[in-house]
């Protein structure tokens, strides 16, 4: 029920942005709405091909599509895992947006004194703007939760095992290369004694010339 309510609120927000009930359906920004649905929910819909003559028709069609997508994920992941993902996503999203909200409130508090110069009560302005910012934050939280639920993917165990095997092989190869580089390099050619003349032709003894390096 909570997820359904969040989905409906988020969809209502999109409809307000892209569809105007006061104009004819032919003048709606359907393309913009389709792009937003794909970007936010990974939902590819061709609303133009559907027989949707009112905002309510569009809303119901989108709601059904999102609920179908989430139901398929629950069937694929399992109800228990889906519930766990929901909790994790909610905690992460709320934590991020709440911290951002507190920072925004600090900025508002720092600049609220300027309202006094405009013949406005700074305290009331702070309360009003703070409430508006809080409600905007709540809506962003709901939007982000639904977005992440629709986008979430689970790495299959087979895929995980393949990755592990690949990492193991790369590790072994890298260790082999490392061992090779540490092997003693054998030099070819005639062995020169330390007191013999240096083969470079300098006339000095090998130990005081190239052998000293």
C-alpha positions as CSV (number, residue, x, y, z in Angstrom):
1,X,0.0,0.0,0.0
2,X,2.8,2.5,0.9
3,X,4.6,1.8,-2.4
4,X,1.3,2.2,-4.4
5,X,0.7,5.6,-2.7
6,X,4.2,6.7,-3.5
7,X,3.9,5.6,-7.1
8,X,0.6,7.5,-7.5
9,X,2.1,10.7,-6.0
10,X,5.2,10.5,-8.3
11,X,3.0,9.9,-11.4
12,X,0.7,12.8,-10.4
13,X,3.8,15.1,-10.3
14,X,4.9,14.0,-13.8
15,X,1.4,14.6,-15.2
16,X,1.3,18.1,-13.7
17,X,4.6,18.8,-15.4
18,X,3.8,17.4,-18.9
19,X,0.0,17.3,-19.3
20,X,-2.4,20.2,-19.1
21,X,-6.0,19.3,-18.6
22,X,-7.1,22.6,-20.0
23,X,-5.7,21.9,-23.5
24,X,-6.6,19.3,-26.0
25,X,-4.9,15.9,-25.7
26,X,-3.3,16.5,-29.1
27,X,-1.3,19.4,-27.6
28,X,0.0,17.4,-24.6
29,X,3.8,16.9,-24.3
30,X,3.5,13.2,-24.6
31,X,7.1,12.8,-25.9
32,X,8.5,14.7,-22.8
33,X,6.4,12.4,-20.5
34,X,7.6,9.2,-22.3
35,X,11.2,10.4,-22.0
36,X,10.8,11.1,-18.3
37,X,9.2,7.7,-17.6
38,X,12.1,6.0,-19.4
39,X,14.8,8.0,-17.7
40,X,13.3,7.8,-14.2
41,X,11.7,4.3,-14.2
42,X,13.3,2.5,-17.1
43,X,9.8,2.3,-18.4
44,X,9.5,2.4,-22.2
45,X,5.9,3.3,-23.2
46,X,4.4,4.5,-26.4
47,X,1.5,6.5,-25.1
48,X,0.8,8.0,-28.5
49,X,-0.4,4.5,-29.7
50,X,-2.8,4.0,-26.8
51,X,-6.4,5.2,-26.8
52,X,-5.9,7.7,-24.0
53,X,-8.3,10.7,-24.2
54,X,-8.0,12.1,-20.7
55,X,-5.3,12.8,-18.0
56,X,-7.0,10.1,-15.9
57,X,-6.6,7.6,-18.7
58,X,-2.9,8.4,-19.0
59,X,-2.5,8.2,-15.2
60,X,-4.2,4.8,-15.0
61,X,-2.2,3.4,-17.9
62,X,1.2,4.5,-16.3
63,X,0.2,3.3,-12.9
64,X,-0.7,-0.1,-14.2
65,X,2.6,-0.3,-16.1
66,X,4.7,0.6,-13.1
67,X,2.8,-1.8,-10.8
68,X,3.3,-4.5,-13.4
69,X,7.1,-3.8,-13.6
70,X,7.4,-4.0,-9.8
71,X,5.3,-7.1,-9.6
72,X,7.6,-8.8,-12.2
73,X,10.6,-7.8,-10.1
74,X,9.0,-9.2,-7.0
75,X,8.3,-12.5,-8.8
76,X,11.9,-12.6,-10.2
77,X,13.7,-11.7,-6.9
78,X,11.2,-13.2,-4.5
79,X,9.0,-11.4,-2.0
80,X,11.5,-11.6,0.9
81,X,14.4,-10.2,-1.1
82,X,12.2,-7.5,-2.6
83,X,11.1,-6.4,0.8
84,X,14.7,-6.3,2.0
85,X,15.7,-4.2,-1.1
86,X,12.8,-1.8,-0.3
87,X,14.1,-1.3,3.3
88,X,17.7,-0.8,2.2
89,X,16.7,1.7,-0.6
90,X,14.4,3.7,1.7
91,X,17.1,4.0,4.4
92,X,19.8,5.1,1.9
93,X,17.5,7.6,0.2
94,X,16.1,9.1,3.4
95,X,19.6,9.5,4.8
96,X,21.0,11.3,1.7
97,X,18.0,13.6,1.3
98,X,17.7,14.4,5.0
99,X,21.4,15.5,5.2
100,X,20.8,17.7,2.1
101,X,17.7,19.2,3.7
102,X,19.6,20.0,6.9
103,X,22.3,21.7,4.9
104,X,19.7,23.7,3.0
105,X,18.0,24.7,6.2
106,X,21.4,26.0,7.6
107,X,21.7,28.2,4.5
108,X,18.2,29.4,4.9
109,X,18.8,30.3,8.5
110,X,22.0,32.2,7.6
111,X,20.2,34.4,5.0
112,X,16.7,34.8,6.6
113,X,17.7,38.0,8.4
114,X,17.6,39.7,5.0
115,X,13.8,39.3,4.9
116,X,13.6,42.0,7.5
117,X,14.7,44.6,5.0
118,X,11.7,43.7,2.8
119,X,9.2,44.4,5.6
120,X,8.7,40.7,6.3
121,X,8.8,38.8,9.5
122,X,12.0,36.8,9.4
123,X,10.7,34.1,11.7
124,X,7.5,33.5,9.8
125,X,9.4,33.5,6.5
126,X,11.8,30.9,7.9
127,X,8.9,28.7,9.0
128,X,7.1,29.1,5.7
129,X,10.1,28.4,3.5
130,X,11.3,25.7,5.8
131,X,8.0,23.9,5.5
132,X,8.0,24.2,1.7
133,X,11.6,22.9,1.5
134,X,10.6,20.0,3.8
135,X,7.6,19.0,1.6
136,X,9.8,19.2,-1.5
137,X,12.3,16.9,0.2
138,X,9.6,14.4,1.0
139,X,8.5,14.3,-2.6
140,X,12.1,13.9,-3.8
141,X,12.5,11.0,-1.4
142,X,9.4,9.2,-2.7
143,X,10.5,9.8,-6.3
144,X,14.0,8.5,-5.7
145,X,12.7,5.4,-3.9
146,X,10.4,4.5,-6.8
147,X,13.1,5.2,-9.3
148,X,15.6,2.9,-7.6
149,X,13.0,0.1,-7.1
150,X,12.2,0.2,-10.8
151,X,15.9,0.3,-11.8
152,X,17.3,-2.3,-9.4
153,X,19.0,-5.3,-10.8
154,X,20.3,-8.5,-9.1
155,X,23.5,-10.1,-10.2
156,X,22.8,-13.7,-10.8
157,X,24.9,-16.3,-8.9
158,X,26.2,-17.8,-12.2
159,X,27.4,-14.3,-13.2
160,X,29.0,-13.8,-9.8
161,X,30.9,-17.1,-10.1
162,X,32.1,-16.2,-13.6
163,X,33.5,-12.9,-12.3
164,X,35.2,-14.7,-9.4
165,X,36.8,-17.2,-11.7
166,X,38.0,-14.4,-14.0
167,X,39.4,-12.5,-11.1
168,X,41.2,-15.6,-9.9
169,X,42.7,-16.2,-13.4
170,X,43.9,-12.6,-13.6
171,X,45.4,-12.9,-10.2
172,X,47.3,-16.1,-11.1
173,X,48.5,-14.5,-14.4
174,X,49.7,-11.3,-12.6
175,X,51.5,-13.4,-10.1
176,X,53.2,-15.4,-12.8
177,X,54.3,-12.2,-14.6
178,X,55.6,-10.9,-11.3
179,X,57.6,-14.0,-10.7
180,X,59.1,-13.9,-14.1
181,X,60.3,-10.3,-13.7
182,X,62.1,-11.3,-10.5
183,X,64.1,-14.1,-12.1
184,X,67.9,-13.6,-12.4
185,X,69.0,-12.4,-15.8
186,X,71.7,-14.5,-17.3
187,X,74.2,-12.6,-19.3
188,X,75.7,-14.1,-22.5
189,X,79.3,-13.6,-23.6
190,X,82.9,-14.2,-22.2
191,X,83.4,-14.0,-18.5
192,X,85.9,-11.2,-17.6
193,X,88.0,-11.3,-14.5
194,X,88.1,-8.3,-12.2
195,X,91.8,-7.7,-12.8
196,X,91.6,-8.3,-16.6
197,X,91.6,-5.3,-19.0
198,X,88.2,-3.9,-19.5
199,X,86.6,-5.1,-22.8
200,X,85.4,-1.6,-23.5
201,X,88.9,-0.6,-24.6
202,X,89.6,2.1,-22.0
203,X,92.9,0.4,-20.9
204,X,91.8,0.3,-17.3
205,X,91.2,-2.9,-15.3
206,X,87.7,-4.2,-15.4
207,X,87.1,-3.8,-11.7
208,X,88.0,0.0,-12.0
209,X,86.0,0.5,-15.1
210,X,82.8,-1.2,-16.2
211,X,83.1,-3.7,-13.4
212,X,82.9,-0.9,-10.8
213,X,79.2,-0.1,-11.8
